[in-house]
Amino acid sequence: MEPKMKVKLTKEPDNEFDKEAIKVEMDGLGLVGYVANSPYTVKGESMSAGRLYDKIGDSAEGIILYVTEHGIICYVNEEE
């Protein structure tokens, strides 16, 4: 993963571990992870899945801005 790559963010309300889960998928790879939803895993002032959940429809497009050792920061295009 690198900056400017696109990911698809999709709500997963039937997730047995987190009712506000948002899965992250990439073309050709499928599921690559989930949006962090814990104060211990959210980076800086970015949004957790819980804060983002009601701001997007069923899905949205993310564009990778930064790749760090511990995670990836995306810009979320809410119009998908």
N, C-alpha and C positions, 0 to 999 in steps of 0.2 A: 504494500500500500504506500502511496505517495501523494503529496499535495496535488490538487486539481482532479483527482480521480473521483468518480461518482459512486455513491452507495444508495441503496433503497432502504428506507426506514419504514417498518410495518408494525402496527400495533398487534399484539398477540394476547387478547383478553382471556383466552383459555389457558394461558400458561399457569401450570400448577404451583409455581414458586413465587410468581409476582403478577398480580392482576393489572399492573401498569407496564408490563414488559413491552419493549420495543426492539424487535429483532433487526439486525443489520445484514443486508445481503449485497453481494456484488455479482454482476453479470459474469457468467462462466464459472463462478465458484459457489454460488448459493449462500447459505448462512455462514457468516464469518464472525458473528458475535452478537452482543446486546448492548444497548445504551446503558451506561452505568446508572444505578438507581440507589446508591448508598452514599452518605456523606463521606465515607471512607474511600470511595473509588472515583467520585466526581472530581475532575481536575479544575483548580482555580475557581473562577466564577461561571463556569459552564453550567448548563442545565442538566439536571438529573432526568431520568425517564419520567418520573412522577410530575415534574414541573413542565416537561415538554408534552406529555400525553394529551392534555386538553387543548393544546395550541395547534395541533395538526389534525388532519382528517384521518382516515384509516391508514394512509401511508403518506410519505413525503420523500423528497430527494435530499440527500446530504452531499456536500462537496467537501472533501478532505482539505483542511487548511494546514494542520500540523500533525506530524507523526513523532511521538515521544517514546521514550523507553517503556513507559507504563500505560500508554493509551493513545488514542487518536482523537483529535478535535475537529469537528465538522461544522460548516455553516449549513443551516437547515433552510431549504427552500420550501416554505409552507404551502405553496400552490401546486400540489400534485393531485 
